[in-house]
């Protein structure tokens, strides 16, 4: 596997990483909350897009300690 393909995840890979179902992952893609690309009809999600999604789903509490979910 090249480093470029290692940076692209399939929808089942994303489902496993985020512990979400297929429909929810596609909902996130459709709503542009999770970036993805299509390669000859195959949907792929960059690893960095998953990281960005996780980061954007967390925020810091007012006291600046560990983040909690929104």
Predicted model as a PDB file, atoms N, CA, C, CB and O in Angstrom, pLDDT in the B-factor column:
MODEL        1                                                                  
ATOM      1  N   UNK A   1       0.853  -1.166   0.000  1.00 56.00           N  
ATOM      2  CA  UNK A   1       0.000   0.000   0.000  1.00 56.00           C  
ATOM      3  C   UNK A   1       0.903   1.234   0.000  1.00 56.00           C  
ATOM      4  CB  UNK A   1      -0.973  -0.005   1.228  1.00 56.00           C  
ATOM      5  O   UNK A   1       1.835   1.331   0.799  1.00 56.00           O  
ATOM      6  N   UNK A   2       0.624   2.157  -0.887  1.00 62.00           N  
ATOM      7  CA  UNK A   2       1.412   3.389  -0.928  1.00 62.00           C  
ATOM      8  C   UNK A   2       0.948   4.321   0.182  1.00 62.00           C  
ATOM      9  CB  UNK A   2       1.292   4.084  -2.312  1.00 62.00           C  
ATOM     10  O   UNK A   2      -0.124   4.128   0.756  1.00 62.00           O  
ATOM     11  N   UNK A   3       1.755   5.330   0.481  1.00 63.00           N  
ATOM     12  CA  UNK A   3       1.361   6.243   1.554  1.00 63.00           C  
ATOM     13  C   UNK A   3       0.108   7.028   1.168  1.00 63.00           C  
ATOM     14  CB  UNK A   3       2.510   7.209   1.885  1.00 63.00           C  
ATOM     15  O   UNK A   3      -0.684   7.387   2.040  1.00 63.00           O  
ATOM     16  N   UNK A   4      -0.084   7.300  -0.127  1.00 61.00           N  
ATOM     17  CA  UNK A   4      -1.282   8.022  -0.572  1.00 61.00           C  
ATOM     18  C   UNK A   4      -2.536   7.197  -0.308  1.00 61.00           C  
ATOM     19  CB  UNK A   4      -1.182   8.369  -2.072  1.00 61.00           C  
ATOM     20  O   UNK A   4      -3.532   7.738   0.174  1.00 61.00           O  
ATOM     21  N   UNK A   5      -2.511   5.901  -0.611  1.00 60.00           N  
ATOM     22  CA  UNK A   5      -3.700   5.082  -0.371  1.00 60.00           C  
ATOM     23  C   UNK A   5      -3.879   4.795   1.108  1.00 60.00           C  
ATOM     24  CB  UNK A   5      -3.612   3.772  -1.148  1.00 60.00           C  
ATOM     25  O   UNK A   5      -5.006   4.581   1.555  1.00 60.00           O  
ATOM     26  N   UNK A   6      -2.797   4.785   1.883  1.00 73.00           N  
ATOM     27  CA  UNK A   6      -2.918   4.582   3.331  1.00 73.00           C  
ATOM     28  C   UNK A   6      -3.623   5.759   3.983  1.00 73.00           C  
ATOM     29  CB  UNK A   6      -1.535   4.379   3.967  1.00 73.00           C  
ATOM     30  O   UNK A   6      -4.183   5.621   5.070  1.00 73.00           O  
ATOM     31  N   UNK A   7      -3.601   6.911   3.335  1.00 94.00           N  
ATOM     32  CA  UNK A   7      -4.244   8.103   3.884  1.00 94.00           C  
ATOM     33  C   UNK A   7      -5.713   8.202   3.511  1.00 94.00           C  
ATOM     34  CB  UNK A   7      -3.525   9.335   3.414  1.00 94.00           C  
ATOM     35  O   UNK A   7      -6.401   9.119   3.958  1.00 94.00           O  
ATOM     36  N   UNK A   8      -6.208   7.264   2.692  1.00 97.00           N  
ATOM     37  CA  UNK A   8      -7.609   7.250   2.293  1.00 97.00           C  
ATOM     38  C   UNK A   8      -8.311   6.056   2.928  1.00 97.00           C  
ATOM     39  CB  UNK A   8      -7.741   7.206   0.753  1.00 97.00           C  
ATOM     40  O   UNK A   8      -7.812   4.932   2.877  1.00 97.00           O  
ATOM     41  N   UNK A   9      -9.466   6.308   3.522  1.00 98.00           N  
ATOM     42  CA  UNK A   9     -10.228   5.263   4.187  1.00 98.00           C  
ATOM     43  C   UNK A   9     -11.494   4.948   3.408  1.00 98.00           C  
ATOM     44  CB  UNK A   9     -10.574   5.677   5.616  1.00 98.00           C  
ATOM     45  O   UNK A   9     -12.066   5.825   2.761  1.00 98.00           O  
ATOM     46  N   UNK A  10     -11.926   3.706   3.470  1.00 98.00           N  
ATOM     47  CA  UNK A  10     -13.221   3.329   2.910  1.00 98.00           C  
ATOM     48  C   UNK A  10     -14.291   3.695   3.934  1.00 98.00           C  
ATOM     49  CB  UNK A  10     -13.273   1.794   2.551  1.00 98.00           C  
ATOM     50  O   UNK A  10     -13.974   3.992   5.086  1.00 98.00           O  
ATOM     51  N   UNK A  11     -15.539   3.676   3.523  1.00 98.00           N  
ATOM     52  CA  UNK A  11     -16.637   3.957   4.449  1.00 98.00           C  
ATOM     53  C   UNK A  11     -16.631   2.934   5.595  1.00 98.00           C  
ATOM     54  CB  UNK A  11     -18.002   3.932   3.702  1.00 98.00           C  
ATOM     55  O   UNK A  11     -16.801   3.336   6.746  1.00 98.00           O  
ATOM     56  N   UNK A  12     -16.443   1.628   5.333  1.00 98.00           N  
ATOM     57  CA  UNK A  12     -16.363   0.698   6.467  1.00 98.00           C  
ATOM     58  C   UNK A  12     -15.207   1.006   7.428  1.00 98.00           C  
ATOM     59  CB  UNK A  12     -16.218  -0.715   5.950  1.00 98.00           C  
ATOM     60  O   UNK A  12     -15.342   0.801   8.635  1.00 98.00           O  
ATOM     61  N   UNK A  13     -14.073   1.495   6.907  1.00 98.00           N  
ATOM     62  CA  UNK A  13     -12.963   1.909   7.777  1.00 98.00           C  
ATOM     63  C   UNK A  13     -13.406   3.049   8.688  1.00 98.00           C  
ATOM     64  CB  UNK A  13     -11.736   2.342   6.934  1.00 98.00           C  
ATOM     65  O   UNK A  13     -13.126   3.039   9.887  1.00 98.00           O  
ATOM     66  N   UNK A  14     -14.101   4.035   8.110  1.00 98.00           N  
ATOM     67  CA  UNK A  14     -14.580   5.186   8.883  1.00 98.00           C  
ATOM     68  C   UNK A  14     -15.610   4.731   9.916  1.00 98.00           C  
ATOM     69  CB  UNK A  14     -15.192   6.262   7.944  1.00 98.00           C  
ATOM     70  O   UNK A  14     -15.601   5.193  11.057  1.00 98.00           O  
ATOM     71  N   UNK A  15     -16.491   3.828   9.510  1.00 98.00           N  
ATOM     72  CA  UNK A  15     -17.489   3.294  10.437  1.00 98.00           C  
ATOM     73  C   UNK A  15     -16.809   2.689  11.662  1.00 98.00           C  
ATOM     74  CB  UNK A  15     -18.369   2.238   9.737  1.00 98.00           C  
ATOM     75  O   UNK A  15     -17.238   2.917  12.793  1.00 98.00           O  
ATOM     76  N   UNK A  16     -15.754   1.923  11.433  1.00 98.00           N  
ATOM     77  CA  UNK A  16     -15.034   1.274  12.535  1.00 98.00           C  
ATOM     78  C   UNK A  16     -14.321   2.295  13.411  1.00 98.00           C  
ATOM     79  CB  UNK A  16     -14.023   0.262  11.990  1.00 98.00           C  
ATOM     80  O   UNK A  16     -14.346   2.191  14.637  1.00 98.00           O  
ATOM     81  N   UNK A  17     -13.685   3.282  12.782  1.00 97.00           N  
ATOM     82  CA  UNK A  17     -12.937   4.287  13.560  1.00 97.00           C  
ATOM     83  C   UNK A  17     -13.846   5.148  14.418  1.00 97.00           C  
ATOM     84  CB  UNK A  17     -12.132   5.178  12.630  1.00 97.00           C  
ATOM     85  O   UNK A  17     -13.512   5.473  15.558  1.00 97.00           O  
ATOM     86  N   UNK A  18     -14.999   5.518  13.866  1.00 97.00           N  
ATOM     87  CA  UNK A  18     -15.916   6.394  14.593  1.00 97.00           C  
ATOM     88  C   UNK A  18     -16.990   5.626  15.362  1.00 97.00           C  
ATOM     89  CB  UNK A  18     -16.575   7.351  13.632  1.00 97.00           C  
ATOM     90  O   UNK A  18     -17.767   6.213  16.115  1.00 97.00           O  
ATOM     91  N   UNK A  19     -17.023   4.310  15.165  1.00 97.00           N  
ATOM     92  CA  UNK A  19     -18.039   3.457  15.799  1.00 97.00           C  
ATOM     93  C   UNK A  19     -19.451   3.956  15.475  1.00 97.00           C  
ATOM     94  CB  UNK A  19     -17.829   3.417  17.333  1.00 97.00           C  
ATOM     95  O   UNK A  19     -20.306   4.110  16.347  1.00 97.00           O  
ATOM     96  N   UNK A  20     -19.650   4.199  14.174  1.00 97.00           N  
ATOM     97  CA  UNK A  20     -20.942   4.654  13.662  1.00 97.00           C  
ATOM     98  C   UNK A  20     -21.418   3.689  12.587  1.00 97.00           C  
ATOM     99  CB  UNK A  20     -20.845   6.101  13.099  1.00 97.00           C  
ATOM    100  O   UNK A  20     -20.630   2.924  12.031  1.00 97.00           O  
ATOM    101  N   UNK A  21     -22.705   3.731  12.300  1.00 98.00           N  
ATOM    102  CA  UNK A  21     -23.268   2.918  11.241  1.00 98.00           C  
ATOM    103  C   UNK A  21     -23.052   3.543   9.875  1.00 98.00           C  
ATOM    104  CB  UNK A  21     -24.737   2.699  11.480  1.00 98.00           C  
ATOM    105  O   UNK A  21     -22.680   4.710   9.759  1.00 98.00           O  
ATOM    106  N   UNK A  22     -23.291   2.750   8.849  1.00 98.00           N  
ATOM    107  CA  UNK A  22     -23.110   3.172   7.464  1.00 98.00           C  
ATOM    108  C   UNK A  22     -23.954   4.404   7.126  1.00 98.00           C  
ATOM    109  CB  UNK A  22     -23.463   2.029   6.522  1.00 98.00           C  
ATOM    110  O   UNK A  22     -23.459   5.356   6.523  1.00 98.00           O  
ATOM    111  N   UNK A  23     -25.212   4.378   7.513  1.00 98.00           N  
ATOM    112  CA  UNK A  23     -26.105   5.506   7.200  1.00 98.00           C  
ATOM    113  C   UNK A  23     -25.620   6.797   7.833  1.00 98.00           C  
ATOM    114  CB  UNK A  23     -27.526   5.209   7.671  1.00 98.00           C  
ATOM    115  O   UNK A  23     -25.666   7.854   7.204  1.00 98.00           O  
ATOM    116  N   UNK A  24     -25.155   6.719   9.076  1.00 98.00           N  
ATOM    117  CA  UNK A  24     -24.683   7.921   9.770  1.00 98.00           C  
ATOM    118  C   UNK A  24     -23.440   8.485   9.089  1.00 98.00           C  
ATOM    119  CB  UNK A  24     -24.382   7.610  11.248  1.00 98.00           C  
ATOM    120  O   UNK A  24     -23.312   9.701   8.949  1.00 98.00           O  
ATOM    121  N   UNK A  25     -22.515   7.607   8.660  1.00 98.00           N  
ATOM    122  CA  UNK A  25     -21.313   8.080   7.964  1.00 98.00           C  
ATOM    123  C   UNK A  25     -21.716   8.781   6.668  1.00 98.00           C  
ATOM    124  CB  UNK A  25     -20.339   6.898   7.667  1.00 98.00           C  
ATOM    125  O   UNK A  25     -21.204   9.858   6.363  1.00 98.00           O  
ATOM    126  N   UNK A  26     -22.625   8.182   5.906  1.00 98.00           N  
ATOM    127  CA  UNK A  26     -23.074   8.833   4.674  1.00 98.00           C  
ATOM    128  C   UNK A  26     -23.831  10.129   4.954  1.00 98.00           C  
ATOM    129  CB  UNK A  26     -23.957   7.885   3.875  1.00 98.00           C  
ATOM    130  O   UNK A  26     -23.742  11.070   4.165  1.00 98.00           O  
ATOM    131  N   UNK A  27     -24.577  10.198   6.064  1.00 97.00           N  
ATOM    132  CA  UNK A  27     -25.237  11.452   6.451  1.00 97.00           C  
ATOM    133  C   UNK A  27     -24.194  12.542   6.713  1.00 97.00           C  
ATOM    134  CB  UNK A  27     -26.123  11.238   7.711  1.00 97.00           C  
ATOM    135  O   UNK A  27     -24.371  13.685   6.293  1.00 97.00           O  
ATOM    136  N   UNK A  28     -23.111  12.190   7.404  1.00 97.00           N  
ATOM    137  CA  UNK A  28     -22.045  13.161   7.680  1.00 97.00           C  
ATOM    138  C   UNK A  28     -21.383  13.631   6.387  1.00 97.00           C  
ATOM    139  CB  UNK A  28     -20.989  12.549   8.618  1.00 97.00           C  
ATOM    140  O   UNK A  28     -21.049  14.807   6.247  1.00 97.00           O  
ATOM    141  N   UNK A  29     -21.198  12.717   5.452  1.00 98.00           N  
ATOM    142  CA  UNK A  29     -20.616  13.078   4.150  1.00 98.00           C  
ATOM    143  C   UNK A  29     -21.579  13.987   3.383  1.00 98.00           C  
ATOM    144  CB  UNK A  29     -20.293  11.801   3.313  1.00 98.00           C  
ATOM    145  O   UNK A  29     -21.176  15.015   2.839  1.00 98.00           O  
ATOM    146  N   UNK A  30     -22.843  13.597   3.348  1.00 97.00           N  
ATOM    147  CA  UNK A  30     -23.856  14.365   2.602  1.00 97.00           C  
ATOM    148  C   UNK A  30     -24.024  15.772   3.165  1.00 97.00           C  
ATOM    149  CB  UNK A  30     -25.204  13.635   2.629  1.00 97.00           C  
ATOM    150  O   UNK A  30     -24.265  16.720   2.418  1.00 97.00           O  
ATOM    151  N   UNK A  31     -23.895  15.905   4.488  1.00 97.00           N  
ATOM    152  CA  UNK A  31     -24.073  17.215   5.126  1.00 97.00           C  
ATOM    153  C   UNK A  31     -22.774  18.019   5.162  1.00 97.00           C  
ATOM    154  CB  UNK A  31     -24.604  17.038   6.544  1.00 97.00           C  
ATOM    155  O   UNK A  31     -22.729  19.105   5.741  1.00 97.00           O  
ATOM    156  N   UNK A  32     -21.726  17.489   4.548  1.00 96.00           N  
ATOM    157  CA  UNK A  32     -20.414  18.148   4.453  1.00 96.00           C  
ATOM    158  C   UNK A  32     -19.734  18.324   5.813  1.00 96.00           C  
ATOM    159  CB  UNK A  32     -20.568  19.504   3.791  1.00 96.00           C  
ATOM    160  O   UNK A  32     -18.850  19.167   5.961  1.00 96.00           O  
ATOM    161  N   UNK A  33     -20.143  17.536   6.797  1.00 95.00           N  
ATOM    162  CA  UNK A  33     -19.447  17.555   8.089  1.00 95.00           C  
ATOM    163  C   UNK A  33     -18.222  16.662   8.049  1.00 95.00           C  
ATOM    164  CB  UNK A  33     -20.387  17.108   9.221  1.00 95.00           C  
ATOM    165  O   UNK A  33     -17.316  16.800   8.871  1.00 95.00           O  
ATOM    166  N   UNK A  34     -18.194  15.730   7.074  1.00 97.00           N  
ATOM    167  CA  UNK A  34     -17.067  14.829   6.882  1.00 97.00           C  
ATOM    168  C   UNK A  34     -16.686  14.887   5.415  1.00 97.00           C  
ATOM    169  CB  UNK A  34     -17.409  13.365   7.328  1.00 97.00           C  
ATOM    170  O   UNK A  34     -17.484  14.537   4.546  1.00 97.00           O  
ATOM    171  N   UNK A  35     -15.474  15.326   5.142  1.00 97.00           N  
ATOM    172  CA  UNK A  35     -15.012  15.464   3.754  1.00 97.00           C  
ATOM    173  C   UNK A  35     -14.751  14.090   3.142  1.00 97.00           C  
ATOM    174  CB  UNK A  35     -13.730  16.332   3.688  1.00 97.00           C  
ATOM    175  O   UNK A  35     -14.329  13.159   3.829  1.00 97.00           O  
ATOM    176  N   UNK A  36     -15.009  13.978   1.842  1.00 97.00           N  
ATOM    177  CA  UNK A  36     -14.733  12.736   1.127  1.00 97.00           C  
ATOM    178  C   UNK A  36     -14.497  13.039  -0.341  1.00 97.00           C  
ATOM    179  CB  UNK A  36     -15.895  11.729   1.295  1.00 97.00           C  
ATOM    180  O   UNK A  36     -14.777  14.137  -0.823  1.00 97.00           O  
ATOM    181  N   UNK A  37     -13.977  12.047  -1.036  1.00 97.00           N  
ATOM    182  CA  UNK A  37     -13.789  12.154  -2.481  1.00 97.00           C  
ATOM    183  C   UNK A  37     -14.320  10.888  -3.125  1.00 97.00           C  
ATOM    184  CB  UNK A  37     -12.289  12.381  -2.847  1.00 97.00           C  
ATOM    185  O   UNK A  37     -14.474   9.860  -2.465  1.00 97.00           O  
ATOM    186  N   UNK A  38     -14.600  10.968  -4.417  1.00 97.00           N  
ATOM    187  CA  UNK A  38     -15.004   9.796  -5.188  1.00 97.00           C  
ATOM    188  C   UNK A  38     -13.925   9.507  -6.208  1.00 97.00           C  
ATOM    189  CB  UNK A  38     -16.384  10.011  -5.881  1.00 97.00           C  
ATOM    190  O   UNK A  38     -13.462  10.406  -6.910  1.00 97.00           O  
ATOM    191  N   UNK A  39     -13.528   8.262  -6.286  1.00 96.00           N  
ATOM    192  CA  UNK A  39     -12.546   7.815  -7.270  1.00 96.00           C  
ATOM    193  C   UNK A  39     -13.216   6.721  -8.085  1.00 96.00           C  
ATOM    194  CB  UNK A  39     -11.211   7.303  -6.589  1.00 96.00           C  
ATOM    195  O   UNK A  39     -13.402   5.603  -7.603  1.00 96.00           O  
ATOM    196  N   UNK A  40     -13.578   7.047  -9.324  1.00 96.00           N  
ATOM    197  CA  UNK A  40     -14.273   6.085 -10.190  1.00 96.00           C  
ATOM    198  C   UNK A  40     -15.436   5.408  -9.479  1.00 96.00           C  
ATOM    199  CB  UNK A  40     -13.300   5.028 -10.690  1.00 96.00           C  
ATOM    200  O   UNK A  40     -15.611   4.194  -9.579  1.00 96.00           O  
ATOM    201  N   UNK A  41     -16.227   6.194  -8.764  1.00 95.00           N  
ATOM    202  CA  UNK A  41     -17.412   5.668  -8.098  1.00 95.00           C  
ATOM    203  C   UNK A  41     -17.163   5.133  -6.702  1.00 95.00           C  
ATOM    204  CB  UNK A  41     -17.999   4.597  -8.920  1.00 95.00           C  
ATOM    205  O   UNK A  41     -18.115   4.824  -5.986  1.00 95.00           O  
ATOM    206  N   UNK A  42     -15.910   5.018  -6.298  1.00 97.00           N  
ATOM    207  CA  UNK A  42     -15.587   4.521  -4.957  1.00 97.00           C  
ATOM    208  C   UNK A  42     -15.403   5.703  -4.008  1.00 97.00           C  
ATOM    209  CB  UNK A  42     -14.303   3.635  -4.983  1.00 97.00           C  
ATOM    210  O   UNK A  42     -14.578   6.582  -4.258  1.00 97.00           O  
ATOM    211  N   UNK A  43     -16.166   5.724  -2.929  1.00 98.00           N  
ATOM    212  CA  UNK A  43     -16.104   6.815  -1.953  1.00 98.00           C  
ATOM    213  C   UNK A  43     -14.909   6.573  -1.027  1.00 98.00           C  
ATOM    214  CB  UNK A  43     -17.441   6.920  -1.132  1.00 98.00           C  
ATOM    215  O   UNK A  43     -14.745   5.474  -0.495  1.00 98.00           O  
ATOM    216  N   UNK A  44     -14.080   7.596  -0.836  1.00 98.00           N  
ATOM    217  CA  UNK A  44     -12.930   7.514   0.057  1.00 98.00           C  
ATOM    218  C   UNK A  44     -12.911   8.745   0.955  1.00 98.00           C  
ATOM    219  CB  UNK A  44     -11.604   7.394  -0.746  1.00 98.00           C  
ATOM    220  O   UNK A  44     -13.287   9.840   0.537  1.00 98.00           O  
ATOM    221  N   UNK A  45     -12.469   8.550   2.192  1.00 98.00           N  
ATOM    222  CA  UNK A  45     -12.404   9.622   3.176  1.00 98.00           C  
ATOM    223  C   UNK A  45     -10.950   9.768   3.610  1.00 98.00           C  
ATOM    224  CB  UNK A  45     -13.340   9.335   4.402  1.00 98.00           C  
ATOM    225  O   UNK A  45     -10.361   8.810   4.111  1.00 98.00           O  
ATOM    226  N   UNK A  46     -10.368  10.937   3.430  1.00 98.00           N  
ATOM    227  CA  UNK A  46      -8.994  11.142   3.896  1.00 98.00           C  
ATOM    228  C   UNK A  46      -8.905  10.991   5.416  1.00 98.00           C  
ATOM    229  CB  UNK A  46      -8.484  12.532   3.469  1.00 98.00           C  
ATOM    230  O   UNK A  46      -9.804  11.421   6.139  1.00 98.00           O  
ATOM    231  N   UNK A  47      -7.832  10.386   5.893  1.00 97.00           N  
ATOM    232  CA  UNK A  47      -7.615  10.218   7.334  1.00 97.00           C  
ATOM    233  C   UNK A  47      -7.704  11.571   8.030  1.00 97.00           C  
ATOM    234  CB  UNK A  47      -6.239   9.553   7.615  1.00 97.00           C  
ATOM    235  O   UNK A  47      -8.285  11.677   9.110  1.00 97.00           O  
ATOM    236  N   UNK A  48      -7.137  12.595   7.423  1.00 97.00           N  
ATOM    237  CA  UNK A  48      -7.155  13.926   8.038  1.00 97.00           C  
ATOM    238  C   UNK A  48      -8.584  14.453   8.185  1.00 97.00           C  
ATOM    239  CB  UNK A  48      -6.318  14.907   7.203  1.00 97.00           C  
ATOM    240  O   UNK A  48      -8.867  15.200   9.121  1.00 97.00           O  
ATOM    241  N   UNK A  49      -9.490  14.075   7.274  1.00 97.00           N  
ATOM    242  CA  UNK A  49     -10.883  14.499   7.382  1.00 97.00           C  
ATOM    243  C   UNK A  49     -11.540  13.894   8.621  1.00 97.00           C  
ATOM    244  CB  UNK A  49     -11.665  14.103   6.119  1.00 97.00           C  
ATOM    245  O   UNK A  49     -12.340  14.547   9.290  1.00 97.00           O  
ATOM    246  N   UNK A  50     -11.195  12.644   8.919  1.00 97.00           N  
ATOM    247  CA  UNK A  50     -11.730  11.998  10.127  1.00 97.00           C  
ATOM    248  C   UNK A  50     -11.183  12.711  11.361  1.00 97.00           C  
ATOM    249  CB  UNK A  50     -11.363  10.476  10.161  1.00 97.00           C  
ATOM    250  O   UNK A  50     -11.926  12.981  12.305  1.00 97.00           O  
ATOM    251  N   UNK A  51      -9.892  13.014  11.354  1.00 96.00           N  
ATOM    252  CA  UNK A  51      -9.285  13.742  12.480  1.00 96.00           C  
ATOM    253  C   UNK A  51      -9.938  15.114  12.658  1.00 96.00           C  
ATOM    254  CB  UNK A  51      -7.762  13.905  12.260  1.00 96.00           C  
ATOM    255  O   UNK A  51     -10.246  15.519  13.779  1.00 96.00           O  
ATOM    256  N   UNK A  52     -10.146  15.822  11.552  1.00 94.00           N  
ATOM    257  CA  UNK A  52     -10.790  17.145  11.610  1.00 94.00           C  
ATOM    258  C   UNK A  52     -12.205  17.043  12.174  1.00 94.00           C  
ATOM    259  CB  UNK A  52     -10.829  17.787  10.210  1.00 94.00           C  
ATOM    260  O   UNK A  52     -12.628  17.879  12.973  1.00 94.00           O  
ATOM    261  N   UNK A  53     -12.930  16.011  11.749  1.00 94.00           N  
ATOM    262  CA  UNK A  53     -14.291  15.810  12.244  1.00 94.00           C  
ATOM    263  C   UNK A  53     -14.283  15.596  13.752  1.00 94.00           C  
ATOM    264  CB  UNK A  53     -14.955  14.613  11.540  1.00 94.00           C  
ATOM    265  O   UNK A  53     -15.102  16.167  14.472  1.00 94.00           O  
ATOM    266  N   UNK A  54     -13.355  14.773  14.223  1.00 93.00           N  
ATOM    267  CA  UNK A  54     -13.271  14.511  15.661  1.00 93.00           C  
ATOM    268  C   UNK A  54     -12.924  15.791  16.410  1.00 93.00           C  
ATOM    269  CB  UNK A  54     -12.224  13.414  15.958  1.00 93.00           C  
ATOM    270  O   UNK A  54     -13.538  16.107  17.428  1.00 93.00           O  
ATOM    271  N   UNK A  55     -11.942  16.524  15.905  1.00 90.00           N  
ATOM    272  CA  UNK A  55     -11.556  17.793  16.552  1.00 90.00           C  
ATOM    273  C   UNK A  55     -12.717  18.774  16.608  1.00 90.00           C  
ATOM    274  CB  UNK A  55     -10.381  18.433  15.810  1.00 90.00           C  
ATOM    275  O   UNK A  55     -12.929  19.436  17.624  1.00 90.00           O  
ATOM    276  N   UNK A  56     -13.468  18.868  15.519  1.00 88.00           N  
ATOM    277  CA  UNK A  56     -14.573  19.833  15.470  1.00 88.00           C  
ATOM    278  C   UNK A  56     -15.753  19.399  16.341  1.00 88.00           C  
ATOM    279  CB  UNK A  56     -15.040  20.022  14.028  1.00 88.00           C  
ATOM    280  O   UNK A  56     -16.627  20.208  16.652  1.00 88.00           O  
ATOM    281  N   UNK A  57     -15.776  18.137  16.728  1.00 84.00           N  
ATOM    282  CA  UNK A  57     -16.868  17.629  17.564  1.00 84.00           C  
ATOM    283  C   UNK A  57     -16.589  17.811  19.046  1.00 84.00           C  
ATOM    284  CB  UNK A  57     -17.111  16.162  17.271  1.00 84.00           C  
ATOM    285  O   UNK A  57     -17.442  17.514  19.882  1.00 84.00           O  
ATOM    286  N   UNK A  58     -15.392  18.300  19.377  1.00 79.00           N  
ATOM    287  CA  UNK A  58     -14.999  18.523  20.769  1.00 79.00           C  
ATOM    288  C   UNK A  58     -14.712  19.999  20.968  1.00 79.00           C  
ATOM    289  CB  UNK A  58     -13.759  17.664  21.151  1.00 79.00           C  
ATOM    290  O   UNK A  58     -14.297  20.686  20.035  1.00 79.00           O  
ATOM    291  N   UNK A  59     -14.927  20.479  22.158  1.00 67.00           N  
ATOM    292  CA  UNK A  59     -14.564  21.856  22.483  1.00 67.00           C  
ATOM    293  C   UNK A  59     -14.006  21.876  23.893  1.00 67.00           C  
ATOM    294  CB  UNK A  59     -15.787  22.821  22.348  1.00 67.00           C  
ATOM    295  O   UNK A  59     -14.239  20.953  24.673  1.00 67.00           O  
ATOM    296  N   UNK A  60     -13.277  22.918  24.218  1.00 58.00           N  
ATOM    297  CA  UNK A  60     -12.693  23.048  25.554  1.00 58.00           C  
ATOM    298  C   UNK A  60     -13.706  23.695  26.497  1.00 58.00           C  
ATOM    299  CB  UNK A  60     -11.382  23.883  25.505  1.00 58.00           C  
ATOM    300  O   UNK A  60     -14.388  24.651  26.127  1.00 58.00           O  
ATOM    301  N   UNK A  61     -13.799  23.168  27.712  1.00 60.00           N  
ATOM    302  CA  UNK A  61     -14.670  23.817  28.699  1.00 60.00           C  
ATOM    303  C   UNK A  61     -14.079  25.158  29.113  1.00 60.00           C  
ATOM    304  CB  UNK A  61     -14.869  22.909  29.941  1.00 60.00           C  
ATOM    305  O   UNK A  61     -12.900  25.406  28.857  1.00 60.00           O  
ATOM    306  N   UNK A  62     -14.863  26.034  29.745  1.00 60.00           N  
ATOM    307  CA  UNK A  62     -14.396  27.379  30.118  1.00 60.00           C  
ATOM    308  C   UNK A  62     -13.130  27.383  30.967  1.00 60.00           C  
ATOM    309  CB  UNK A  62     -15.480  28.096  30.863  1.00 60.00           C  
ATOM    310  O   UNK A  62     -12.341  28.324  30.881  1.00 60.00           O  
ATOM    311  N   UNK A  63     -12.916  26.348  31.788  1.00 61.00           N  
ATOM    312  CA  UNK A  63     -11.731  26.344  32.656  1.00 61.00           C  
ATOM    313  C   UNK A  63     -10.464  25.901  31.919  1.00 61.00           C  
ATOM    314  CB  UNK A  63     -11.968  25.432  33.851  1.00 61.00           C  
ATOM    315  O   UNK A  63      -9.384  25.914  32.508  1.00 61.00           O  
ATOM    316  N   UNK A  64     -10.572  25.508  30.641  1.00 59.00           N  
ATOM    317  CA  UNK A  64      -9.411  25.162  29.831  1.00 59.00           C  
ATOM    318  C   UNK A  64      -8.876  23.760  30.035  1.00 59.00           C  
ATOM    319  CB  UNK A  64      -8.338  26.114  30.100  1.00 59.00           C  
ATOM    320  O   UNK A  64      -7.834  23.417  29.476  1.00 59.00           O  
ATOM    321  N   UNK A  65      -9.557  22.941  30.818  1.00 61.00           N  
ATOM    322  CA  UNK A  65      -9.103  21.566  31.033  1.00 61.00           C  
ATOM    323  C   UNK A  65      -9.480  20.678  29.840  1.00 61.00           C  
ATOM    324  CB  UNK A  65      -9.709  20.996  32.339  1.00 61.00           C  
ATOM    325  O   UNK A  65      -9.811  21.175  28.763  1.00 61.00           O  
ATOM    326  N   UNK A  66      -9.427  19.399  30.043  1.00 60.00           N  
ATOM    327  CA  UNK A  66      -9.676  18.441  28.952  1.00 60.00           C  
ATOM    328  C   UNK A  66     -10.989  18.723  28.237  1.00 60.00           C  
ATOM    329  CB  UNK A  66      -9.686  17.014  29.493  1.00 60.00           C  
ATOM    330  O   UNK A  66     -11.966  19.130  28.865  1.00 60.00           O  
ATOM    331  N   UNK A  67     -11.014  18.508  26.926  1.00 60.00           N  
ATOM    332  CA  UNK A  67     -12.245  18.780  26.153  1.00 60.00           C  
ATOM    333  C   UNK A  67     -13.354  17.784  26.487  1.00 60.00           C  
ATOM    334  CB  UNK A  67     -11.948  18.735  24.643  1.00 60.00           C  
ATOM    335  O   UNK A  67     -13.097  16.688  26.986  1.00 60.00           O  
ATOM    336  N   UNK A  68     -14.565  18.183  26.206  1.00 57.00           N  
ATOM    337  CA  UNK A  68     -15.713  17.289  26.334  1.00 57.00           C  
ATOM    338  C   UNK A  68     -16.535  17.382  25.061  1.00 57.00           C  
ATOM    339  CB  UNK A  68     -16.577  17.644  27.586  1.00 57.00           C  
ATOM    340  O   UNK A  68     -16.405  18.357  24.322  1.00 57.00           O  
ATOM    341  N   UNK A  69     -17.386  16.383  24.782  1.00 59.00           N  
ATOM    342  CA  UNK A  69     -18.211  16.427  23.560  1.00 59.00           C  
ATOM    343  C   UNK A  69     -19.210  17.560  23.596  1.00 59.00           C  
ATOM    344  CB  UNK A  69     -18.947  15.112  23.365  1.00 59.00           C  
ATOM    345  O   UNK A  69     -19.619  18.011  24.666  1.00 59.00           O  
ATOM    346  N   UNK A  70     -19.600  18.014  22.425  1.00 53.00           N  
ATOM    347  CA  UNK A  70     -20.621  19.072  22.318  1.00 53.00           C  
ATOM    348  C   UNK A  70     -21.973  18.548  22.698  1.00 53.00           C  
ATOM    349  CB  UNK A  70     -20.672  19.646  20.906  1.00 53.00           C  
ATOM    350  O   UNK A  70     -22.954  19.291  22.669  1.00 53.00           O  
TER     351      UNK A  70                                                      
ENDMDL                                                                          
END                                                                             
